[in-house]
Amino acid sequence: MRWIGRRQSTNVEDRRGQTVKRVTGGGCGTIIIILIISMIFGVNPLEFLSNIPGGEQSSVTTDTEYQGTQEDNELAQFVGVVLGDTEDVWNTLFRQAGHEYREPKLVLYTEAVQSACGYSSAATGPFYCPGDEKLYIDLSFFQELQERFQAPGDFAMAYVIAHEVGHHVQNLLGINDQVMAMRDRVSQLEFNQYMIRLELQADFFAGVWAHHAQKLNNILEEGDLEEGINAASAVGDDRIMKRTQGYVVPDAFTHGTSEQRMRWFRKGYTTGDINQGDTFNAEEL
Ligand SMILES: [Zn+2]
């Protein structure tokens, strides 16, 4: 991906070097507030895996001496450029539709972080918290993407960021709320199906982003699209489960299969048309 020397978003909040410790005994008030937050905004089971609300409070200490490695700092700049690209695209698309795009913040952290969605460790992977409209990323995930998921390349990382921004777009469009409102009305099994559709739509939006970012900023280099598609495939639930459990449990899918994720990402990229991404009414996913 062509990114060096390009505009970086000013919406990156660098919290690397902060140590967040979970302090128990947050009190009933905290438990209730966090429960309400999670009920209202809902949490994505996979992206919020270790994010079980438990009335925790956290203490934050900042290491003022913190200096990331050169590799990490370069990655942070890259993330800033990709976020900037998502702003360019979604500002344009929202404006064209007569809406205003509210740009999300992106928090870089190391090891653990406190968000409006609770306490999360880096093991959670990148996530979006609708409660504070922020994306959270520990840069070590990108290494995991290369090694554990075997999805190397800078565009693989760009896809992951664009997918999380896709969740923000869903939040702004009210789609997230609509899905979460189903939680108490349908069975867990049915709700999982809605979650899959939500995830596949975020993949579709990532593809729409790639389509327009290419048009606006000419970002793609040879092989980039394949890197993105490969990443969409690598983080499909069936692949993740095979890797972690050795077998696949279809009912537990929350992100869609590798094939579905690739297909929706590709559809977004090919059409660039946000109206083609109604995964909720699609007969075939
Ligand atoms: Zn997602």
Residues whose N, C-alpha, C, O or C-beta is under 5 A from the ligand:
A	BS01	ZN	E199 A202
